[in-house]
Amino acid sequence: MNITSFLAHTKSLIKLAYPILIAQLIQNLMGFVDIVMAGRVSAIDMAAVAVANSIWLPLILTVYGLIMALAAIVSQLAGAKDYLAISKQTYQTAWIALTLGILLIGLYYLIAPIIEPNIELDGNLKPLLFDYLRYIVWGAPGYCLYLVLRNYSEGLSFTKPTMVISIIGLIVNIPANYIFIYGEFGAPALGGAGCGIATAIVYWAMFVSMLIYVFSSKVLKQTSLFETFYWPDWQEIKHILAVGIPIALSLLFEVSLFAIVAIILVPFGAQVVASHQIALNFSGLIFMVPLSLAMATTIKVGYAIGHNNHQQARDYTLHAIIFGLLLAVFTAIITVVFRVPIVSIYTTEAPVIELAANIMLLATLYQFSDTVQVVSAGALRGYKDTKSILYITFVSYWLIGLTVGLILGITDWIVPKMGPYGFWIGFITGLTTAAILLAWRLKIVQRRLALAC
């Protein structure tokens, strides 16, 4: 490996990845702020926000995954300097996003009246939960359109706006929460449900801020995004959906796997569930590092392919995986050395601390496989080879990872049932399988392109 090339590519990847990382962490921080501010009203309000988020996040993340296709499409077109096509593809993605945002509103008003009377929840939990969802869905179109402009900008290798707009979102989120949760400045005191209104406002604020940036930015003038208006074009939309739907579904498979395991662990008791969630939450924060690197890899690989420089695309992929593994060594050491103090931030219960700290030892192994699979998937998105990601993630997570977790976690077939440890071994098995298969697929794609040239 050429060290000079590795350092140059790593520097370029870091320049793209760090604003994305900061933006992702701020998004997590907004969720944390919601929970804390709702919790100051009551435990029921906090629970309502947590449960509502567990319903909302898989839906909005699925949309997020679909719109991520735009970054790969734009980066390839930018590499080919086809700026007119960039503008067309952005408009077509915007039509998809607007439709999905409106559908989320309709979905709530169609399903909520059917299921709400049939759900039994303690005290005020049910009305708070459904009020939160009723408020937040009105922010969906704004957030979906924001994602379009974000991926448009990132596809053109401008990631700092994502970071700045996320900071604006956090700045809006805190006072909006304060006003609608506690009933300040003449607003009604809505408790935890007020977080739904606040988040909807944040979504629209982020869209408007991003729109202003894109409209006024000198560096984005080359694409002439606002010079020509494009109505929906079904052929173009079909192409975007063909790239985006596999990304969306693979993301849904991953998110839903962790949600299902949390439900399966409920019979093991509250302490086991709490320990699992703590380890999962911290692992999720660590995951933001390789995820940001993967998103930067998508942009770099896409640009290189559009520029018809297949060797550069291979080099960026290899160097991203190596750099990601080096970062994984660092994060794994932090996890092992500081696991008890980290867990103690979440809870003061000794049994929960002990169990969560032990699970986090398994999470250190998880980080290496997770890095390889997410960066490999990011590179494949840059090649616009997304169907393989869908098939591989489904087989790896649901058929292999969940099966291993169920066998080890709740049966005595191989060893005495291991509870949460069994499921985390399942996670590691699934992610390792995904890492091997995605890296293998990446090699096939790269070899085919090399032969084609």
N, C-alpha and C positions, 0 to 999 in steps of 0.2 A: 504493500500500500504506500502510495506517495504521501508523505507527511505534510508537505507543503500544500498539496491539493486538499488533504483532509482538513487542515486548519482553515484554509480559505473557505471551503464549503461549510464547515461548522460555524464559522463566523457569520456567513450569509444566512444560514438556517436560524441562528440565535437572533439575528436582527429581525427576522420575520416572526419567530416563535414567541419572544418574550412579551410583546404587546398582547398576543392572543392568550398567553398564560395569565397575565394580569387581569385581562377581561374575564376569563373563565373563573378565576378566584373571586373576583368582585361579584359575579353572578351567584356564586355559592354564599358569599357574605350577605347578599341581599336576602337569601332564604334564611340565613341564620338570624339576621336582624328581625325578620318577620316573626320567627318563633319566639325570640327573646321578648319582643315588645308585646306580642299577644299573651305570652306567659305571665307578664306583669299584671294582666287583668285577672286571669284564672288558669288553672290547669286544663279546664275544659276548652277554653279559648285556644290554648296552645295545641291541644290534641286536635281540635277542629282544623287548624291551619296545617298540621302535620298530615292528617288523613286526606284533606283536600289536595295537598301537594302531591301525595302519592297517587292520586287519580289524575291530576292535571299534568304533571311532569312527563309521564310516558306519552301522552297525547301531543304535547307541544314539542317534545324531543323527536318524535317521529316526523313531524313537519320540518323541524330543524334539519334532520338527516336528509330529507328529500331536497331541501333548498341548498344543502351543501354541494350538490352536484354543480351548481353554478360556478363555484370557485374553480373546480377542475376544468369546466368548459371554457371559462374566461381565460384561465392561465394558458391553455393550449392556443386559443385564438390570439392572445397577446404575444405569445412566442412566434406565431405566424404573421403578426402585425395586421390582423384582419379586424380592425376596430369597428367597422360597420356591423359585422356579425356579432361583436360583443354587445353592442347596443341592442340589436334585435333579440339576442338570447336573454338579455337582462329584462327586457319588457315581457317576453313570454314567461319567464320565471315569475315576474311580478303578477301576471294574470293568474298563474297557478297558486301563488301565495295568497292573493286576495280571495280567491275562491275557497281555499282551505280555511282561511281565517273566518270567513262568513259561515262556512259549514260547521265550524266548531261552535259558533253561537247557536245555529240551528240544531245541532246535535244535543246541546244542553236542554233547550226548550222542548225538544221532542222526547228525550229520554227521562229527564228529571220528574215530570208529572207522573210517569208510569212507575218509577222505582221508589220515589220518596215515600209514598204511603206504606210501602211494603218493607221498609227498613226500620229496625228497632235499634235505637241508640239511646244511651243514658242522657237524661237532663236536656240541656240546651245544645248538646253536641250536634244533633241532626239539623236544626235550623241554622246554626252557625256554619256548618259544613256546606249546606246547599246555598246559603246566602253568599259565601265566599266564591263558590263556583259560578253563581249567577252574575256576580260582579266582574270576575276576572275574565270571563269569556269575551266581554266587550273590548278587551285589550288585544285579543288574538289577531285581528286584521293588522293592527299597528305593528305588533311584534313580527308577524310574518313578512310584512313589507320591509321592516328594519333588517331582517335577515337577508333579504334580497340585496339591499344596498351594501350590507356588510360583506357578503360573499363576492359581490361585484368589485368592491374595493380591494378585498384580500386577494382575489384572483389576479388583480393588476399589481400585486406585491406591495400594497399599502395597508399595513395592519395596525399602524398606530391609531387611526381613527376608531377602530374597534375598542381599544383601551380607553381612549378619551370619552367616548360615548357611554361606556360602561360606568365610568366614574360619574358622569352626569346622571346616569340612572340611579346610582347609589345616593347621590346628593338629593335627588327628587324623592327617593323612596322613604328616607327617614322622616322628613317633615310630613309627607303624605300619610304615612302610618300614624304618626302622632295625632294628626287632625282627625282621621276617620276611625281610629281605634278608640281614642279617648274622648272624642266629641269636642274638639277645640274650634274656636272661631265660628261658632254657630252651626257647625256640622253635627249630625247625630252621632252619638257614641255607639259604634257598631261592634265593638270588641274585636275578636279575631277575624270576623267577616270583613272588617275595615281594611285588612291587608289585601283583600281581593280588589277593592277599589284602588288602593294605593298602587298595587302592581299593574293594574290596567292603565293607570295614569303614567306610570314609569314606561310601559311598553310604547305608548304613543309619544312620550317625550323623547325616547330613544330614536324612534322613527323620524320625528320632525328634526331632531338634531343631526341625524345622519343625512337626511335629505338636504338640509342647509349646507352641510359640509360638501357633499357630492356636487351640489349646484354651484358652489362658490370656489371649489378647489381648482387651482391652476394645473396641478399635476394630472388631474383626471380629464382635462379639457380635450385631450387627444381622441377620446372615444365619442365625443359629441352626443352624450346620452340624451340631452334634452332638445336637440335640434329637430328630431323627427319622432313623431308618435306612432307606435306600432300597435295595431289591433291584434287580437288573438289569432295565431296561426297554428292550426291543429298539427300539422306535420312537425313544426318546430317544438311544440309542446310535447308531442309523442317522444321525440328524441330526448328531451330533458327528463321526462318521466322514466324513460328506459334507463337512464343513468342514475336518477335520483331515488326511485322506488327501492331498488336493492339496498342502497345505503340506509334508507329510512327503516326498512324491515330488519336489517342486521343490527341497527341500533336498538330497535324495539326488542329483538331477541335477547340482547345483552341486559337491557334494563329490566325486562320482565322476568328473566331468570333469577336475578337477585330478589325481586319482589316475591316470587313464588317461594323461594327458599325461606324468606322471613316468615311467610305464612305457615310453611311446613314445620318450622321450629317452635311455633306457639305452644304445642302440647308439652314441650320441654320446660316451660316456665318462663316467667318474666325476666329472671336474671340471665338465662341463656339468650333470649331474644335481645336483651339490652347489650350483652357482650358482643353478640354477632353484629348488631347495628353500629356499635362504636368502632369495631374493627373495619366494617364496611365503609363507614363515613370517612375515617382517616385514609383508608386505601383510595377512596374516591378523590380526596384532595391530592394525594400523591399522583394519582392517575392523570391529573391535569397537566403534569409535566410532559410525559410521553405523548399525550393527546395533542398538546400544542405543537410539539415537534412534528407529529404526524401531519397536522394541518399545514405546517410550513413545507413539509416534504411534498404534499399534494401540489402546492403552488409551484415549487421548483421543478418537480418532475414534469408537470403539465407544460410549463413554459419551455423546458428543454425539448419535449416531444413536439410542441408546436413549431419550435425553431429547427426541427429535424436533427437535433443533436442527441442521438440515442446513447452515446457513450457518457455524456454529461448526466443524463437521466439515471443511468446505472450507477455512476459515481455518487450522485447525491443520495440515492437510495442506500447504498452500502455505508456511506459515511454517516447518514442519519441513524441507521441501526446501531453502528458502533458507538456513536456519541450517546444515543439513547441508553445503551447498556452501561456505559461509563456513569451516566447519571443515575441509573438504577442501582449501581454499586453504592453510590453516595446515599441515596434515599433509603436503601436497605440497611445500611449501617446506622443511620439515624433512627430507623424504626426499631432495630434490635436494641440499641443502647438506651434509647429514651422511651421505650414502649410503656413502662409503668408511669412515668410522669405525664405522658401524653394521655393515657387512659384516665388518669386522675383528674384531668381537666373536665372530662365528661361526667364522672361519677365519684362519689365518696364511699360507695359500698364495696367492702373488701372482696367478697366473692366475685362480684362483677369485674373488679379490677384484675383479679388473678386470671379469670377465664379469658377476658378480652386481651390481656397481655400475652397469654399463651397462643391465642388465635393469631395475634399480630406477628408471631414468629413464623407461622405459615404464610402470612401476607408478604414476608420478605421474599419468599420463593416466587410467589404470585407476580411480583413486580418485574422480574426478568422476562417471563413469558408474555406478560401484558405489554411490555415495551416492544418486543419483536412483532407481536401480532398487530398492535395498533399502528406502528410505523409502516409495516408491510402493507396493511390495508390502506394507509394514507398514500403510499406510493402507487398502489393499484388504482386508487381513485384518480391520481394524476394521469395514469394511462387510460382512464375511463373504462377500466375493466372491473365493473362493480357487481355483475351477476355472480362471479366466483366468490366474492366476499359474502354475499347472501347465503349461498349454498354451504360454504365452509363454516360460517358462524353458526348456522342452524345445526349442522351435524356436530360441530365441536361443543357448543354450549348445551343444547337441548338433548341430543342423542347420547353424547359421551359424558360431558361434564355433569349433567343432572342425574343421569343413570348411575354413575360412579358415586355421586353424593348420596343418592337414595339408598344404594346398597350398603355403603359404609356407614351412613348416618342413622338409618332407622331399621336395619335388618341385622341378623346375626349370621348371614350366609357365609361370609369370609372371616370376619373378626367380630367380637362383641360390638354391638352398635355404638358408634362413636359420637353421635349427636352432631353438634356444630363442627367438630373437627373433621368428620366425614364429608360434610358439605364443602368445607374449604379445600380438602384434598380433591374433591370433585371440581371445584373452581380451577385449581392448579392444573388438573388433568385436562379440562376443557380448554383452558387458555394455552397450554403447551401444545395441544393438538392443533388449535387454530394457528399458533405461531409457526409450526412446522408446515402445515398445509398452505398457509398464505405465502410463506417464504418460497415454498416449492412452486406455487402458482406464479409468483413474481418472476422466478427464474424462467419459467416456460414463456411468459409474455415477453421478457427481454430477449430470449433466444429467438423467438419468432420474428421480432422486429429486426434483430441483427441479420437474420437470414434473408428477410425481405429487402434489406438494403444491399 
